[in-house]
């Protein structure tokens, strides 16, 4: 085995079927990779889906109670026998050369290149609405660092929907944090960026591979402004939780003082007040709404005890 592809799913069997189909039609020889489907406590027909593909060579199915995306990813890479592990979102499809590009890079690049990622294109269920500008596409998973391969000791060269690691590095880091990442229907995130930060601290590099391309599905329910407000609120929660895990504050008084100071700085900043004093713009200014939601998420999470 040269590489393992892990798909984690929670009540997304329809999308997971397309993800698996894309993995079973790769240019990499079928005996050179394994596919692992992790069912994170789904209540849909994911189990029946696994039966459909049971005859595929090197296909493995894992089932666990709903513990969240991080736990599912940890179970997936723990079950892998290949030296490299790639993660594909259940609502994404991989281009036919995806695994071949990742496996080749893992063999070609030095061992201190521990992580590999590539572009993420969006596939739309409905036409992109006019209010959704390019700056907000990042919340839907869009990612592109250009057409040139890059190897750097820095964060930001991969996204969770399209990433691969040397398996021994994931074992060394203890896998993905169970305190971060999607659990059930929430939009908690940043488990992969926490891994990226750990790689950076260890001096390990990441590689951006422009030919390791996937397509990420954008369903109609994510094309509502209310979804963007919710998504950015959870971004604030995720950022604050990640900081809280690194630097916990035991004193409730200190947590409240920090939250109050954050509120003062962020909510009385010029970029906040410039719209706050114009009530007629509140309903139409989505970036401003998201700005408030993000900082409110940071405040709410920062008040939690360690």
C-alpha positions as CSV (number, residue, x, y, z in Angstrom):
1,X,0.0,0.0,0.0
2,X,1.3,3.5,-0.9
3,X,-1.6,5.5,0.5
4,X,-4.9,5.3,2.3
5,X,-8.0,7.4,1.6
6,X,-10.3,8.1,4.6
7,X,-13.9,9.3,4.2
8,X,-15.7,10.2,7.4
9,X,-19.5,10.6,7.3
10,X,-22.3,11.5,9.5
11,X,-25.8,11.2,7.9
12,X,-24.5,11.9,4.5
13,X,-24.7,8.6,2.7
14,X,-25.9,10.2,-0.6
15,X,-22.8,12.4,-0.8
16,X,-20.5,9.7,0.6
17,X,-21.5,7.4,-2.2
18,X,-20.2,9.9,-4.7
19,X,-17.0,10.4,-2.7
20,X,-16.4,6.7,-2.7
21,X,-17.1,6.4,-6.4
22,X,-14.5,9.0,-7.1
23,X,-12.0,7.1,-5.0
24,X,-12.7,3.8,-6.8
25,X,-11.9,5.4,-10.2
26,X,-8.4,6.7,-9.5
27,X,-5.5,6.5,-11.9
28,X,-3.4,5.0,-9.1
29,X,-3.3,1.2,-9.4
30,X,-6.0,-0.3,-7.2
31,X,-3.6,-2.5,-5.3
32,X,-1.6,0.6,-4.3
33,X,-4.2,2.2,-2.1
34,X,-6.9,1.4,0.4
35,X,-10.2,3.2,1.1
36,X,-11.6,3.5,4.6
37,X,-15.1,4.6,5.3
38,X,-15.8,5.7,8.9
39,X,-19.4,5.9,9.9
40,X,-19.6,8.3,12.8
41,X,-22.9,7.1,14.3
42,X,-25.1,7.9,11.2
43,X,-28.8,7.2,11.4
44,X,-29.2,7.0,7.6
45,X,-28.4,4.1,5.3
46,X,-24.6,4.5,5.5
47,X,-24.3,0.9,6.7
48,X,-26.1,-0.3,3.6
49,X,-23.8,1.8,1.5
50,X,-20.8,0.0,3.0
51,X,-22.4,-3.3,1.9
52,X,-22.6,-2.1,-1.6
53,X,-18.9,-1.6,-1.8
54,X,-17.8,-4.5,0.4
55,X,-16.5,-6.4,-2.7
56,X,-14.1,-3.6,-3.6
57,X,-10.5,-4.6,-3.0
58,X,-8.8,-2.9,-0.1
59,X,-12.1,-1.4,1.2
60,X,-12.6,-1.1,4.9
61,X,-15.7,0.0,6.9
62,X,-15.6,1.2,10.4
63,X,-18.6,2.1,12.6
64,X,-18.6,4.0,15.9
65,X,-21.1,6.0,17.9
66,X,-21.3,9.7,17.1
67,X,-18.1,11.2,18.5
68,X,-17.4,13.9,16.0
69,X,-15.2,14.4,12.9
70,X,-11.9,14.4,14.8
71,X,-12.6,11.0,16.5
72,X,-13.7,9.6,13.1
73,X,-10.5,10.8,11.4
74,X,-8.5,9.3,14.2
75,X,-10.2,6.0,13.8
76,X,-9.6,6.1,10.1
77,X,-5.9,6.7,10.2
78,X,-5.4,4.2,13.0
79,X,-7.0,1.6,10.8
80,X,-4.8,2.4,7.8
81,X,-1.9,0.2,6.9
82,X,-0.4,2.6,4.3
83,X,2.5,5.0,5.2
84,X,0.4,8.0,4.0
85,X,-3.2,8.9,4.8
86,X,-5.4,11.2,2.8
87,X,-8.7,12.7,4.0
88,X,-11.6,13.5,1.7
89,X,-14.8,15.1,3.0
90,X,-17.9,13.0,2.5
91,X,-19.5,15.8,0.5
92,X,-16.6,16.0,-1.9
93,X,-15.2,14.1,-4.9
94,X,-11.6,13.6,-5.9
95,X,-10.2,14.2,-9.4
96,X,-9.0,10.9,-10.9
97,X,-5.3,11.6,-10.3
98,X,-5.8,12.8,-6.7
99,X,-4.3,9.8,-4.9
100,X,-1.5,9.3,-7.5
101,X,-0.4,12.9,-7.0
102,X,-0.4,12.6,-3.2
103,X,1.3,9.2,-3.2
104,X,4.0,10.4,-5.6
105,X,4.7,13.5,-3.6
106,X,5.0,11.5,-0.4
107,X,7.6,9.3,-2.0
108,X,9.5,12.1,-3.8
109,X,9.7,14.8,-1.1
110,X,11.9,14.6,2.0
111,X,10.5,13.0,5.1
112,X,10.3,16.4,6.9
113,X,7.5,17.3,4.4
114,X,4.8,15.8,6.6
115,X,1.6,17.2,5.1
116,X,0.2,17.5,1.6
117,X,-2.8,19.5,0.3
118,X,-4.3,20.8,-2.9
119,X,-7.0,23.0,-4.4
120,X,-10.7,22.7,-3.5
121,X,-13.2,23.8,-6.2
122,X,-16.9,24.4,-5.4
123,X,-19.7,22.6,-7.1
124,X,-23.1,24.4,-6.7
125,X,-26.5,22.9,-6.3
126,X,-28.0,26.3,-7.1
127,X,-26.6,29.2,-8.9
128,X,-24.3,31.3,-6.8
129,X,-26.4,34.2,-5.3
130,X,-25.4,37.8,-6.2
131,X,-24.7,38.7,-2.5
132,X,-22.1,36.0,-2.2
133,X,-18.8,37.6,-3.2
134,X,-15.4,35.8,-3.5
135,X,-14.3,36.8,0.0
136,X,-17.0,34.6,1.6
137,X,-16.2,31.5,-0.5
138,X,-13.6,30.4,2.1
139,X,-16.5,29.6,4.4
140,X,-17.8,27.1,1.9
141,X,-14.4,25.4,1.6
142,X,-12.9,27.0,-1.4
143,X,-9.1,26.9,-1.5
144,X,-6.5,27.6,-4.1
145,X,-2.9,28.7,-3.7
146,X,-2.2,28.8,-7.5
147,X,-0.7,26.6,-10.1
148,X,2.8,26.1,-8.7
149,X,3.9,23.5,-6.2
150,X,5.1,25.0,-2.9
151,X,6.9,23.4,0.1
152,X,7.1,25.6,3.1
153,X,7.4,25.4,6.9
154,X,4.1,27.3,7.5
155,X,0.5,26.9,8.2
156,X,-2.2,27.5,5.6
157,X,-1.0,25.3,2.7
158,X,-3.9,22.9,3.1
159,X,-7.6,22.7,4.2
160,X,-9.4,19.9,6.0
161,X,-11.4,18.8,3.0
162,X,-8.3,18.0,1.0
163,X,-5.3,17.0,3.1
164,X,-2.9,14.1,3.5
165,X,-0.2,13.2,6.1
166,X,2.5,10.8,6.8
167,X,0.9,8.4,9.1
168,X,3.7,8.2,11.6
169,X,3.5,12.0,12.1
170,X,-0.2,11.8,13.0
171,X,0.7,9.0,15.5
172,X,3.4,11.2,16.9
173,X,1.0,14.1,17.3
174,X,-1.7,12.0,18.9
175,X,-4.1,12.6,16.0
176,X,-6.8,15.3,15.8
177,X,-8.0,17.1,18.9
178,X,-11.3,15.8,20.2
179,X,-12.1,19.2,21.6
180,X,-12.2,20.6,18.0
181,X,-14.0,19.6,14.8
182,X,-17.6,19.0,13.9
183,X,-19.7,17.0,16.4
184,X,-23.3,16.3,15.3
185,X,-24.9,19.3,13.7
186,X,-22.6,22.0,15.1
187,X,-20.0,23.8,12.9
188,X,-17.0,23.6,15.2
189,X,-13.8,23.5,13.2
190,X,-10.0,24.1,13.3
191,X,-8.9,20.6,14.3
192,X,-6.8,20.5,11.1
193,X,-5.3,24.0,11.7
194,X,-4.3,22.8,15.2
195,X,-2.4,19.9,13.5
196,X,-0.8,22.4,11.1
197,X,0.3,24.5,14.1
198,X,1.9,21.5,15.7
199,X,3.7,20.7,12.5
200,X,5.0,24.2,12.3
201,X,6.3,24.1,15.9
202,X,8.2,20.9,15.1
203,X,9.7,22.5,12.0
204,X,8.0,20.1,9.6
205,X,7.0,21.3,6.2
206,X,3.7,21.2,4.2
207,X,3.4,20.8,0.4
208,X,0.8,22.4,-1.8
209,X,0.2,20.3,-4.8
210,X,-1.8,22.1,-7.5
211,X,-2.8,18.8,-9.3
212,X,-4.2,17.2,-6.1
213,X,-7.6,18.7,-6.8
214,X,-11.0,17.9,-5.4
215,X,-14.5,19.3,-5.8
216,X,-16.6,20.2,-2.8
217,X,-20.4,20.2,-2.9
218,X,-22.3,23.3,-1.9
219,X,-25.9,22.4,-1.0
220,X,-28.8,24.9,-1.2
221,X,-29.1,25.2,2.5
222,X,-25.6,26.8,2.6
223,X,-26.6,29.5,0.2
224,X,-28.6,31.4,2.9
225,X,-27.2,34.4,4.7
226,X,-28.4,32.8,8.0
227,X,-26.0,29.9,7.4
228,X,-23.1,32.2,6.9
229,X,-23.8,34.0,10.1
230,X,-24.0,30.7,11.9
231,X,-20.8,29.5,10.2
232,X,-18.8,32.6,11.2
233,X,-20.1,32.5,14.7
234,X,-18.7,28.9,15.0
235,X,-15.5,30.1,13.5
236,X,-15.2,32.5,16.4
237,X,-16.0,29.7,18.9
238,X,-13.4,27.5,17.2
239,X,-10.6,30.1,17.3
240,X,-11.3,30.9,21.0
241,X,-11.5,27.2,22.0
242,X,-8.2,26.5,20.2
243,X,-6.6,29.4,22.2
244,X,-8.2,28.2,25.4
245,X,-6.8,24.8,25.0
246,X,-3.3,26.2,24.6
247,X,-3.6,28.9,27.3
248,X,-6.4,27.9,29.8
249,X,-7.5,30.5,32.4
250,X,-8.8,29.0,35.7
251,X,-10.1,32.1,37.3
252,X,-13.7,33.0,36.3
253,X,-13.0,36.7,37.1
254,X,-10.1,36.7,34.7
255,X,-12.2,35.1,32.0
256,X,-14.9,37.7,32.4
257,X,-12.4,40.6,32.4
258,X,-10.8,39.2,29.3
259,X,-14.2,38.9,27.6
260,X,-15.2,42.4,28.6
261,X,-12.0,43.9,27.3
262,X,-12.4,41.9,24.0
263,X,-16.0,43.3,23.7
264,X,-14.8,46.8,24.3
265,X,-12.0,46.6,21.7
266,X,-14.0,44.7,19.0
267,X,-17.5,46.1,19.3
268,X,-16.4,49.7,19.7
269,X,-13.9,49.6,16.8
270,X,-14.4,51.9,13.9
271,X,-15.3,49.0,11.5
272,X,-18.1,48.0,13.8
273,X,-19.4,51.5,14.6
274,X,-19.5,52.7,11.1
275,X,-22.5,50.5,10.4
276,X,-23.9,50.5,13.9
277,X,-24.8,54.2,13.6
278,X,-26.6,53.5,10.4
279,X,-29.5,51.2,11.3
280,X,-30.9,51.2,7.8
281,X,-27.8,49.2,6.7
282,X,-28.0,46.5,9.3
283,X,-30.2,44.1,7.3
284,X,-28.3,44.4,4.1
285,X,-24.7,44.4,5.3
286,X,-23.7,40.7,5.5
287,X,-20.0,41.3,6.2
288,X,-20.9,43.5,9.1
289,X,-23.3,40.9,10.5
290,X,-20.7,38.2,10.1
291,X,-18.2,40.4,11.8
292,X,-20.4,40.7,14.9
293,X,-21.2,37.0,14.8
294,X,-17.5,36.0,14.8
295,X,-16.6,38.2,17.7
296,X,-19.7,37.2,19.7
297,X,-18.6,33.5,19.2
298,X,-15.1,34.4,20.5
299,X,-16.6,36.0,23.6
300,X,-19.1,33.2,24.4
301,X,-16.4,30.5,24.1
302,X,-13.8,32.5,26.1
303,X,-16.1,32.6,29.1
304,X,-16.1,28.8,29.4
305,X,-14.0,27.2,32.1
306,X,-11.1,25.0,31.1
